[in-house]
Amino acid sequence: MVHRSDKRKFVRFNFQRPVFLFPVVYSKSGNIYEVQTEAVQVWANNISEGGLRLENTTMFDPIFPVKLFFDLVKGQRVEIYGKIVWTLDQHCGIRFMGTDDALISFLRSIKDLEDNSNQFESSSLEKR
């Protein structure tokens, strides 16, 4: 299912998958960041080229970036950094910091499939 809001830059798609989130914090020595070694498993609700929506029971500090690992399909893992841009109850929004070619290709193929499906449905209705 496609979700679109007028203020969103990218189309969102249903994406029910586990995501492993690694907090990134200042190192003990000072001015550099360190990716924490223990991941928190959260659940994705939807995804777009710009980010994703997560369900979480753990509160994260939105000041720091996060590192995310998740599978697009079995055997195709994405590793990408993001920033928490909103939190509400047990949900948060992550904006990707950069892009991943496999992720972009995956999302565009979903969009193409849905566009073709919608065109097929429209032409089938017109023939009735």
C-alpha positions as CSV (number, residue, x, y, z in Angstrom):
1,M,0.0,0.0,0.0
2,V,1.3,3.4,-0.9
3,H,1.1,6.3,1.5
4,R,1.5,9.9,0.3
5,S,1.2,13.2,2.1
6,D,1.4,16.5,0.3
7,K,4.4,17.6,2.4
8,R,6.4,14.4,1.9
9,K,9.1,14.4,-0.7
10,F,9.0,10.6,-1.3
11,V,6.2,8.0,-1.6
12,R,6.0,5.6,1.4
13,F,5.5,1.9,1.1
14,N,4.4,-0.7,3.6
15,F,7.5,-2.3,5.0
16,Q,6.9,-4.7,7.9
17,R,10.4,-6.0,8.8
18,P,12.8,-6.1,11.7
19,V,15.5,-3.4,11.8
20,F,18.7,-3.5,13.8
21,L,19.5,-0.1,15.2
22,F,22.9,0.8,16.6
23,P,23.1,4.1,18.5
24,V,26.0,6.3,17.5
25,V,27.5,8.4,20.3
26,Y,30.5,10.6,21.1
27,S,33.5,8.6,21.9
28,K,35.0,8.7,25.4
29,S,38.0,10.5,23.9
30,G,36.0,13.4,22.6
31,N,35.3,14.7,19.1
32,I,34.5,11.6,17.1
33,Y,31.5,9.3,17.0
34,E,31.4,5.6,17.8
35,V,28.9,3.1,16.7
36,Q,27.7,1.1,19.7
37,T,28.3,-2.7,19.5
38,E,24.9,-3.7,20.8
39,A,22.0,-3.4,18.5
40,V,18.4,-2.7,19.4
41,Q,15.9,-4.7,17.3
42,V,12.9,-2.5,16.3
43,W,10.2,-3.0,13.8
44,A,9.7,-1.0,10.6
45,N,6.2,0.1,9.5
46,N,6.9,1.9,6.3
47,I,9.8,3.0,4.1
48,S,10.6,5.6,1.4
49,E,13.7,6.8,-0.4
50,G,14.1,9.4,2.4
51,G,13.7,7.3,5.5
52,L,11.5,4.9,7.5
53,R,9.0,4.8,10.4
54,L,9.9,2.5,13.3
55,E,8.0,1.1,16.2
56,N,10.2,1.1,19.3
57,T,9.9,0.6,23.0
58,T,13.3,2.1,23.7
59,M,13.8,5.8,23.6
60,F,16.7,7.1,21.6
61,D,18.5,10.4,21.8
62,P,17.6,12.3,18.7
63,I,20.8,14.4,18.9
64,F,22.9,11.5,17.7
65,P,22.7,9.6,14.4
66,V,21.9,5.9,14.3
67,K,23.3,3.0,12.1
68,L,20.6,0.7,10.6
69,F,20.8,-2.8,9.3
70,F,17.8,-4.4,7.6
71,D,17.0,-6.9,4.8
72,L,15.1,-5.6,1.7
73,V,14.6,-9.2,0.7
74,K,16.3,-12.4,2.0
75,G,20.0,-12.1,1.4
76,Q,19.9,-8.4,0.4
77,R,21.0,-6.4,3.4
78,V,21.2,-2.6,3.7
79,E,23.5,-0.8,6.0
80,I,22.7,2.9,6.2
81,Y,23.0,5.8,8.7
82,G,20.0,7.9,9.7
83,K,18.8,10.6,12.0
84,I,15.8,10.5,14.3
85,V,13.6,13.4,13.1
86,W,10.4,12.8,15.1
87,T,9.1,10.6,18.0
88,L,5.5,10.0,19.0
89,D,4.4,7.5,21.6
90,Q,6.2,4.3,20.6
91,H,7.1,5.4,17.0
92,C,9.9,7.4,15.5
93,G,10.8,8.6,12.1
94,I,14.3,8.2,10.7
95,R,15.7,10.3,7.8
96,F,18.4,8.5,5.9
97,M,21.8,10.3,5.9
98,G,22.9,9.4,2.4
99,T,21.6,6.8,-0.1
100,D,22.1,3.2,-0.9
101,D,21.8,2.1,-4.5
102,A,20.2,-1.3,-3.6
103,L,17.6,0.5,-1.5
104,I,16.7,3.0,-4.1
105,S,16.4,0.3,-6.8
106,F,14.2,-1.8,-4.5
107,L,11.8,1.0,-3.8
108,R,11.6,2.2,-7.4
109,S,10.8,-1.4,-8.5
110,I,8.0,-1.5,-5.9
111,K,6.7,1.8,-7.2
112,D,6.8,0.6,-10.8
113,L,5.0,-2.6,-9.9
114,E,2.2,-0.6,-8.1
115,D,2.0,1.9,-11.0
116,N,1.6,-1.0,-13.5
117,S,-1.0,-2.7,-11.3
118,N,-3.0,0.6,-11.0
119,Q,-2.8,1.0,-14.8
120,F,-4.0,-2.6,-15.3
121,E,-6.9,-2.1,-12.8
122,S,-7.9,1.2,-14.5
123,S,-7.9,-0.3,-18.0
124,S,-9.9,-3.4,-16.7
125,L,-12.5,-1.1,-15.2
126,E,-12.8,0.9,-18.4
127,K,-13.5,-2.3,-20.4
128,R,-16.5,-3.2,-18.1
